[in-house]
């Protein structure tokens, strides 16, 4: 299993983010490598997770332009995740992870749980992760760290 630094640690610039290929909730293929050149916020979430629901508006504010949000559905049904994303007006892809391989590669597990947001810099480097609900300036700090790491 990949060891990730906690959110309080500095950048892990020498670590390459684990590559993955999967499908979004609509059945379209998605590969992390296709987002090179953008800062990626890889957010592990579920429709049943109250903190995940609370942070959705923050993700909505940053997705687009130089920042891409990819939402990895964690231990949730495709139907419930699709309905929640539609209801919230999410404009980023919800990614399926039926065997939990993406979650495992990024060190996401039932304990301490979700949400988990992982920052990937524009070069594909694993920068930092935040465990728990994003609040206040948490997301902006992750993005700023990823941008600095991309230089």
N, CA and C of each residue as an Amber inpcrd file, in Angstrom:
protein
   453
   0.8460000  -1.1700000   0.0000000   0.0000000   0.0000000   0.0000000
   0.8920000   1.2350000   0.0000000   0.4590000   2.2460000  -0.6900000
   1.1790000   3.5010000  -0.7960000   1.0260000   4.2960000   0.4870000
   2.1210000   4.7900000   0.9980000   2.0590000   5.6360000   2.1890000
   1.9720000   7.0850000   1.7490000   0.9620000   7.7840000   2.2090000
   0.7890000   9.1940000   1.8900000   1.0730000  10.0220000   3.1170000
   1.5570000  11.2300000   2.8920000   1.8110000  12.1340000   4.0020000
   0.4930000  12.7380000   4.4810000   0.3770000  12.9690000   5.7900000
  -0.8270000  13.6490000   6.2730000  -0.8420000  15.1020000   5.8130000
  -1.9870000  15.7370000   5.9070000  -2.1640000  17.0960000   5.3960000
  -1.2070000  18.0940000   6.0220000  -0.7160000  17.8480000   7.2150000
   0.1560000  18.8120000   7.8670000   1.5890000  18.7480000   7.3510000
   1.9480000  17.7010000   6.6640000   3.3050000  17.5710000   6.1320000
   3.4780000  18.3750000   4.8660000   4.7200000  18.6350000   4.5050000
   5.0260000  19.3490000   3.2710000   4.8180000  18.4770000   2.0580000
   5.0770000  19.0520000   0.8790000   4.8620000  18.3270000  -0.3680000
   5.7320000  17.0770000  -0.4800000   5.1990000  16.0830000  -1.1480000
   5.9390000  14.8630000  -1.4460000   6.2420000  14.8840000  -2.9390000
   7.0520000  15.8680000  -3.3640000   7.2420000  16.1410000  -4.7820000
   7.8270000  14.9730000  -5.5570000   8.5700000  14.0880000  -4.9000000
   9.2000000  12.9950000  -5.6260000   8.2710000  11.8010000  -5.8130000
   7.0870000  11.8440000  -5.2420000   6.1510000  10.7390000  -5.3280000
   5.1860000  10.9570000  -6.4880000   5.1160000   9.9800000  -7.3730000
   4.1790000  10.0620000  -8.4900000   2.8360000   9.5110000  -8.0360000
   1.7810000  10.2230000  -8.3730000   0.4350000   9.7630000  -8.0160000
   0.1600000   8.4340000  -8.7190000  -0.4300000   7.4640000  -8.0120000
  -0.7470000   6.1850000  -8.6420000  -1.6750000   6.3760000  -9.8460000
  -1.2690000   5.8320000 -10.9660000  -2.0840000   5.9260000 -12.1890000
  -3.3080000   5.0350000 -12.0490000  -4.3860000   5.4430000 -12.6900000
  -5.5680000   4.5880000 -12.7250000  -6.3590000   4.8530000 -13.9920000
  -7.1110000   3.8410000 -14.3780000  -8.0810000   3.9240000 -15.4730000
  -9.3700000   3.3350000 -14.9310000 -10.4530000   4.0470000 -15.1240000
 -11.7470000   3.5670000 -14.6620000 -12.8250000   4.1700000 -15.5590000
 -14.0420000   4.1580000 -15.0930000 -15.1610000   4.7520000 -15.8220000
 -15.8730000   5.7190000 -14.9010000 -16.4840000   6.7280000 -15.4970000
 -17.3090000   7.6120000 -14.6860000 -18.6990000   7.0000000 -14.5540000
 -19.5480000   7.6510000 -13.8070000 -20.8810000   7.1120000 -13.5430000
 -21.7430000   6.9890000 -14.7930000 -21.3720000   7.7180000 -15.8520000
 -22.1000000   7.6280000 -17.1200000 -21.4950000   6.5790000 -18.0480000
 -20.4250000   5.9160000 -17.6120000 -19.8060000   4.8610000 -18.4110000
 -18.6640000   5.3180000 -19.3120000 -18.2660000   6.5810000 -19.2150000
 -17.1540000   7.0920000 -20.0370000 -15.8260000   6.7550000 -19.3750000
 -14.8160000   6.3830000 -20.1730000 -13.4990000   6.0750000 -19.5970000
 -12.8250000   7.3270000 -19.0380000 -12.1220000   7.1500000 -17.9280000
 -11.3860000   8.2420000 -17.2900000 -10.0230000   7.6990000 -16.8750000
  -8.9830000   8.4590000 -17.2380000  -7.6150000   8.1100000 -16.8320000
  -6.9910000   9.3320000 -16.1540000  -6.3090000   9.1100000 -15.0480000
  -5.6540000  10.2220000 -14.3560000  -4.6630000  10.9260000 -15.2700000
  -3.9440000  10.1940000 -16.0800000  -2.9310000  10.7780000 -16.9590000
  -3.5240000  11.8090000 -17.9250000  -4.7900000  11.6850000 -18.2380000
  -5.4400000  12.6390000 -19.1440000  -5.5820000  14.0330000 -18.5250000
  -5.3390000  14.1500000 -17.2380000  -5.4580000  15.4320000 -16.5400000
  -4.0960000  16.0910000 -16.2970000  -3.0370000  15.5380000 -16.8860000
  -1.7200000  16.1760000 -16.7650000  -1.8180000  17.5920000 -17.2870000
  -1.1360000  18.5040000 -16.6330000  -1.2070000  19.9110000 -16.9970000
  -2.2030000  20.6740000 -16.1420000  -3.0050000  19.9450000 -15.3580000
  -3.9590000  20.5620000 -14.4330000  -3.6780000  20.0740000 -13.0190000
  -3.9790000  20.9130000 -12.0600000  -3.9900000  20.4730000 -10.6710000
  -5.2550000  19.6390000 -10.4950000  -5.1240000  18.4880000  -9.8560000
  -6.2670000  17.5920000  -9.6570000  -6.5430000  17.4440000  -8.1660000
  -7.8050000  17.6270000  -7.8060000  -8.2680000  17.3250000  -6.4590000
  -9.0300000  16.0100000  -6.5640000  -8.4220000  14.9440000  -6.0850000
  -9.0110000  13.6110000  -6.1160000  -9.7740000  13.4340000  -4.8010000
 -11.0950000  13.4530000  -4.8880000 -11.9360000  13.4630000  -3.6980000
 -12.6590000  12.1270000  -3.5600000 -12.3980000  11.4190000  -2.4610000
 -13.0570000  10.1490000  -2.1700000 -14.2780000  10.4550000  -1.3080000
 -15.4610000  10.0310000  -1.7710000 -16.7140000  10.4320000  -1.1520000
 -17.7830000   9.3610000  -1.3410000 -18.9080000   9.5590000  -0.6580000
 -20.0900000   8.7090000  -0.8300000 -21.3260000   9.5400000  -0.5390000
 -22.4410000   9.1880000  -1.1530000 -23.6780000   9.9500000  -0.9620000
 -24.2120000   9.8380000   0.4580000 -23.8770000   8.7740000   1.1700000
 -24.3540000   8.5580000   2.5330000 -23.5000000   9.2720000   3.5790000
 -22.3950000   9.8710000   3.1620000 -21.4200000  10.4960000   4.0580000
 -21.7810000  11.9730000   4.2630000 -22.2120000  12.3280000   5.4700000
 -22.6340000  13.6990000   5.7510000 -21.5180000  14.7270000   5.5310000
 -20.2870000  14.5070000   6.0140000 -19.2280000  15.4830000   5.7360000
 -18.9480000  15.6230000   4.2310000 -19.0920000  14.5350000   3.4870000
 -18.9030000  14.5940000   2.0240000 -19.9540000  15.5130000   1.4110000
 -21.1710000  15.3870000   1.8840000 -22.2630000  16.2250000   1.3760000
 -22.0010000  17.7010000   1.6750000 -21.4790000  17.9640000   2.8660000
 -21.2350000  19.3490000   3.2780000 -20.1420000  20.0170000   2.4500000
 -19.1400000  19.2510000   2.0210000 -18.0240000  19.8670000   1.3000000
 -18.2610000  19.9890000  -0.2090000 -19.3290000  19.3950000  -0.7200000
 -19.6080000  19.4370000  -2.1650000 -19.6240000  20.8560000  -2.7350000
 -20.2500000  21.8250000  -2.0600000 -20.2480000  23.1910000  -2.6140000
 -18.8430000  23.7800000  -2.7780000 -17.9200000  23.4360000  -1.8760000
 -16.5440000  23.9300000  -2.0070000 -15.8800000  23.3590000  -3.2650000
 -16.0980000  22.0890000  -3.5170000 -15.5250000  21.4490000  -4.7020000
 -16.1090000  22.0640000  -5.9700000 -17.3850000  22.3600000  -5.8990000
 -18.0810000  22.9710000  -7.0320000 -17.4690000  24.3260000  -7.3980000
 -17.0460000  25.0790000  -6.3860000 -16.4570000  26.3970000  -6.6070000
 -15.1150000  26.3440000  -7.3340000 -14.3380000  25.2860000  -7.1240000
 -12.9690000  25.2560000  -7.6780000 -12.8380000  24.4670000  -8.9760000
 -13.7990000  23.5970000  -9.2770000 -13.6730000  22.7580000 -10.4760000
 -13.7730000  23.6070000 -11.7440000 -12.8040000  23.3930000 -12.6190000
 -12.8010000  24.0940000 -13.9040000 -11.4920000  24.8510000 -14.0890000
 -11.1900000  25.1890000 -15.3040000  -9.9530000  25.9110000 -15.5900000
  -8.7260000  25.0690000 -15.2880000  -7.8730000  25.5880000 -14.4210000
  -6.6180000  24.9070000 -14.0900000  -6.7810000  23.8160000 -13.0450000
  -7.9380000  23.7280000 -12.4300000  -8.1780000  22.7420000 -11.3700000
  -9.2850000  21.7810000 -11.8060000  -8.9750000  20.4960000 -11.7270000
  -9.9710000  19.4690000 -12.0360000 -10.2930000  18.6990000 -10.7640000
 -11.5690000  18.5320000 -10.4950000 -12.0150000  17.6840000  -9.3930000
 -12.4070000  16.3450000  -9.9910000 -11.9180000  15.2750000  -9.4090000
 -12.3290000  13.9230000  -9.7750000 -12.8760000  13.2880000  -8.5020000
 -14.1400000  12.9170000  -8.5110000 -14.7710000  12.3530000  -7.3230000
 -14.8130000  10.8400000  -7.3980000 -14.0320000  10.1800000  -6.5510000
 -14.0190000   8.7140000  -6.5310000 -15.0890000   8.2480000  -5.5530000
 -16.0680000   7.5350000  -6.0720000 -17.1830000   7.0420000  -5.2630000
 -16.6690000   5.8920000  -4.3980000 -16.7990000   6.0570000  -3.0860000
 -16.2570000   5.0880000  -2.1340000 -17.3900000   4.3230000  -1.4490000
 -17.4370000   3.0370000  -1.6880000 -18.4020000   2.1320000  -1.0540000
 -19.8320000   2.6800000  -1.0800000 -20.2630000   3.0280000  -2.2730000
 -21.6080000   3.5520000  -2.4720000 -22.1620000   2.9360000  -3.7530000
 -23.4630000   2.9530000  -3.9040000 -24.0540000   2.4110000  -5.1240000
 -23.9510000   3.4340000  -6.2510000 -23.8490000   2.9360000  -7.4360000
 -23.8000000   3.7990000  -8.6200000 -25.0630000   4.6580000  -8.7060000
 -26.1830000   4.0500000  -8.4110000 -27.4680000   4.7550000  -8.4880000
 -27.5320000   5.9200000  -7.4980000 -27.1660000   5.6690000  -6.2390000
 -27.2140000   6.7220000  -5.2140000 -26.2110000   7.8290000  -5.5140000
 -25.0120000   7.4600000  -5.9530000 -23.9820000   8.4520000  -6.2680000
 -24.4120000   9.3200000  -7.4490000 -24.9570000   8.6990000  -8.4780000
 -25.4220000   9.4480000  -9.6540000 -26.5340000  10.4200000  -9.2720000
 -27.4760000   9.9520000  -8.4900000 -28.5910000  10.8020000  -8.0760000
 -28.0920000  11.9840000  -7.2530000 -27.1730000  11.7340000  -6.3300000
 -26.6540000  12.8170000  -5.4910000 -25.8900000  13.8450000  -6.3250000
 -25.0320000  13.3760000  -7.2370000 -24.2670000  14.3110000  -8.0750000
 -25.2050000  15.1510000  -8.9450000 -26.2110000  14.5230000  -9.4820000
 -27.1860000  15.2470000 -10.3090000 -27.9280000  16.2870000  -9.4650000
 -28.3700000  15.8800000  -8.2880000 -29.0990000  16.7750000  -7.3800000
 -28.2480000  17.9800000  -6.9760000 -26.9530000  17.7650000  -6.7990000
 -26.0460000  18.8340000  -6.3750000 -25.5200000  19.6790000  -7.5390000
 -25.7870000  19.2450000  -8.7650000 -25.3010000  19.9740000  -9.9350000
 -23.8030000  19.8590000 -10.1190000 -23.2420000  18.7270000  -9.7240000
 -21.7920000  18.5040000  -9.8750000 -21.4230000  18.5040000 -11.3540000
 -20.3410000  19.1790000 -11.6730000 -19.8870000  19.2640000 -13.0660000
 -18.6170000  18.4580000 -13.3080000 -18.1460000  17.7490000 -12.3160000
 -16.9600000  16.9060000 -12.4550000 -17.3880000  15.4450000 -12.5000000
 -16.5030000  14.5820000 -12.9950000 -16.8810000  13.1710000 -13.0840000
 -16.8730000  12.4680000 -11.7250000 -17.8710000  11.6270000 -11.5340000
 -17.8990000  10.7050000 -10.4030000 -17.3240000   9.3930000 -10.9110000
 -16.2680000   8.9270000 -10.2930000 -15.5580000   7.7410000 -10.7850000
 -15.9390000   6.5030000  -9.9950000 -16.1330000   5.4100000 -10.7100000
 -16.4510000   4.1590000 -10.0330000 -15.1560000   3.4470000  -9.6470000
 -15.1990000   2.8000000  -8.5090000 -14.0550000   2.0540000  -7.9680000
 -14.6080000   0.7830000  -7.3370000 -15.1990000  -0.1020000  -8.1780000
 -15.9730000  -1.2260000  -7.6390000 -15.1920000  -2.1900000  -6.7560000
 -13.9210000  -2.3490000  -6.9980000 -13.1270000  -3.2650000  -6.1770000
 -12.2620000  -2.5200000  -5.1710000 -12.3930000  -1.2020000  -5.1180000
 -11.6400000  -0.4100000  -4.1610000 -10.1670000  -0.2610000  -4.4750000
  -9.7880000  -0.5090000  -5.7260000  -8.3670000  -0.4640000  -6.0790000
  -7.7940000   0.9510000  -6.0710000  -8.5870000   1.9270000  -6.4950000
  -8.1070000   3.3080000  -6.4710000  -7.9660000   3.7590000  -5.0170000
  -8.9780000   3.4940000  -4.2130000  -8.9180000   3.8570000  -2.7970000
  -7.7040000   3.2250000  -2.1270000  -7.4680000   1.9730000  -2.3950000
  -6.3260000   1.2750000  -1.7840000  -5.0100000   1.9140000  -2.2130000
  -4.8830000   2.2480000  -3.4940000  -3.6480000   2.8480000  -4.0010000
  -3.3550000   4.1960000  -3.3470000  -4.4190000   4.8940000  -2.9280000
  -4.2590000   6.2110000  -2.3080000  -4.3850000   6.1690000  -0.7840000
  -4.3960000   4.9690000  -0.2110000  -4.4070000   4.8300000   1.2350000
  -5.7250000   5.1950000   1.8940000  -6.8210000   5.0940000   1.1530000
  -8.1390000   5.4160000   1.7040000  -8.7760000   4.1180000   2.1870000
  -9.2290000   4.1220000   3.4390000  -9.8390000   2.9220000   4.0080000
 -10.9700000   3.3140000   4.9580000 -11.6650000   2.3250000   5.4550000
 -12.8070000   2.5610000   6.3290000 -12.4100000   3.3140000   7.6010000
 -11.2040000   3.1280000   8.0540000 -10.6950000   3.8720000   9.2030000
  -9.4550000   4.6140000   8.7510000  -9.3720000   5.9110000   8.8240000
 -10.2870000   6.8060000   9.5060000 -11.5320000   7.1540000   8.6980000
 -11.6300000   6.7360000   7.4490000 -12.8500000   6.9550000   6.6870000
 -12.7500000   8.0760000   5.6710000 -13.9120000   8.5120000   5.2130000
 -14.0040000   9.5520000   4.1910000 -14.7530000  10.7480000   4.7700000
 -14.6660000  11.8790000   4.1530000 -14.0030000  12.1720000   2.8860000
 -12.4820000  12.2720000   3.0360000 -11.8210000  12.0060000   1.9130000
 -10.3860000  12.2040000   1.7750000 -10.1880000  12.9270000   0.4540000
  -9.3960000  13.9870000   0.4800000  -9.0810000  14.7260000  -0.7360000
  -7.5790000  14.7130000  -0.9260000  -7.1470000  14.2720000  -2.1040000
  -5.7310000  14.1540000  -2.4260000  -5.4000000  15.1660000  -3.5130000
  -4.3570000  15.9550000  -3.2900000  -3.9050000  16.9470000  -4.2710000
  -2.8200000  16.3300000  -5.1480000  -3.0210000  16.4510000  -6.4550000
  -2.0540000  15.9740000  -7.4550000  -1.6450000  17.1920000  -8.2660000
  -0.3280000  17.4160000  -8.4000000   0.1150000  18.5980000  -9.1400000
  -0.0080000  18.3810000 -10.6450000   0.2260000  19.4350000 -11.4020000
   0.0300000  19.4060000 -12.8520000   0.9580000  18.4220000 -13.5630000
   2.0440000  18.0440000 -12.9130000   2.9710000  17.0740000 -13.4840000
   2.6700000  15.6420000 -13.0920000   1.6060000  15.4440000 -12.3130000
   1.2330000  14.0900000 -11.8970000   1.8570000  13.6740000 -10.5750000
   2.4280000  14.6270000  -9.8520000   3.0350000  14.3170000  -8.5620000
   2.0200000  14.3570000  -7.4360000   2.1770000  13.4260000  -6.5130000
   1.3330000  13.3510000  -5.3370000   1.8400000  14.3930000  -4.3430000
   0.9920000  15.3380000  -3.9860000   1.4450000  16.4750000  -3.1970000
   1.0470000  16.3680000  -1.7350000  -0.2300000  16.2310000  -1.4710000
  -0.7210000  16.2800000  -0.0940000  -2.1120000  15.6730000  -0.0400000
  -2.5190000  15.2600000   1.1410000  -3.8970000  14.8000000   1.3030000
  -4.5090000  15.3970000   2.5460000  -5.8180000  15.5080000   2.4980000
  -6.5960000  16.0390000   3.6160000  -7.6260000  14.9880000   3.9900000
  -7.6060000  14.5540000   5.2450000  -8.5710000  13.5740000   5.7270000
  -9.6420000  14.3130000   6.5040000 -10.8820000  14.0790000   6.1420000
 -11.9980000  14.7320000   6.8130000 -12.6170000  15.8010000   5.9300000
 -13.6700000  16.3920000   6.4460000 -14.4060000  17.4070000   5.6950000
 -13.5380000  18.6240000   5.4110000 -13.5860000  19.0980000   4.1650000
 -12.9070000  20.3320000   3.7870000 -13.6950000  21.5060000   4.3480000
 -13.0020000  22.4180000   5.0040000 -13.6460000  23.6050000   5.5770000
 -12.7900000  24.8200000   5.2820000 -13.4430000  25.9730000   5.3360000
 -12.7180000  27.2360000   5.2130000 -11.7000000  27.2240000   4.0940000
 -10.4470000  27.4330000   4.4410000  -9.3780000  27.5290000   3.4550000
  -8.6740000  26.2220000   3.1550000  -9.2010000  25.0800000   3.6310000
  -8.5330000  23.7890000   3.4100000  -8.2940000  23.4970000   1.9320000
  -9.3300000  23.6580000   1.1350000  -9.2320000  23.3370000  -0.2810000
  -8.2940000  24.3000000  -0.9980000  -8.3980000  25.5830000  -0.6810000
  -7.5120000  26.5750000  -1.2920000  -6.0540000  26.2840000  -0.9470000
  -5.7960000  25.8500000   0.2990000  -4.4300000  25.5140000   0.7100000
  -3.9020000  24.3100000  -0.0650000  -4.7450000  23.3030000  -0.2740000
  -4.3320000  22.1330000  -1.0640000  -3.9890000  22.5460000  -2.4910000
  -4.8380000  23.3800000  -3.0800000  -4.6180000  23.8360000  -4.4620000
  -3.3380000  24.6570000  -4.5490000  -3.1280000  25.5620000  -3.5920000
  -1.9230000  26.4050000  -3.6040000  -0.6600000  25.5620000  -3.4730000
  -0.6930000  24.5490000  -2.6190000   0.4560000  23.6640000  -2.4640000
   0.7250000  22.8950000  -3.7590000  -0.3250000  22.4260000  -4.4020000
  -0.1710000  21.6940000  -5.6680000   0.3690000  22.6140000  -6.7620000
  -0.0740000  23.8420000  -6.7970000   0.4290000  24.8010000  -7.7910000
   1.9060000  25.0850000  -7.5820000   2.3010000  25.2790000  -6.3220000
   3.7250000  25.5160000  -6.0210000   4.5660000  24.3220000  -6.4170000
   4.0470000  23.1330000  -6.1760000   4.7640000  21.9110000  -6.4940000
   4.9200000  21.7220000  -8.0040000   3.9800000  22.2770000  -8.7780000
   3.9840000  22.1180000 -10.2280000   5.0710000  22.9530000 -10.9080000
   5.5870000  23.9310000 -10.2220000   6.5670000  24.8430000 -10.8320000
   7.9200000  24.2330000 -10.9910000
